[in-house]
Amino acid sequence: MPTPVTLSESAANRLHAIAMREGRPMMLRVAVEAGGCSGFSYKFDLVDAADPDDLKVERDGAAAVVDVVSLALLNGSEIDFVDELAGAEFRVRNPNARSSCGCGVSFSI
């Protein structure tokens, strides 16, 4: 059965680096909120534990969690980490997004 959300190798590596720096395991919480210039926006937080109804996505010992409400908008997405000249950040590659803003943080369905 395919996983509704996946974690890229780059994102897993970044989460491992954060955990090493913090000295404890950390998970990335990815959520979708109403707002942003395109209608919805992604929110990223580091958390110590998942909520009971979260989807937990793992790769190479790193983990991300998604709440059930956000999961409907993230189905089929990949959580990635990019390190470019403009900056380093987590991103969501969302096949459900019809359009997104220039910053890549907000999108519409």
ABEGO torsion letter per residue (X at the ends): XBBABBBBAAAAAAAAAAAAAAGBBBBBBBBBBBEEAAGBBBBBBBBABBBAABBBBBBGGBBBBBBAAAAAAABGBBBBBBBBAAEBBBBBBBAABABBBAAGABBBX
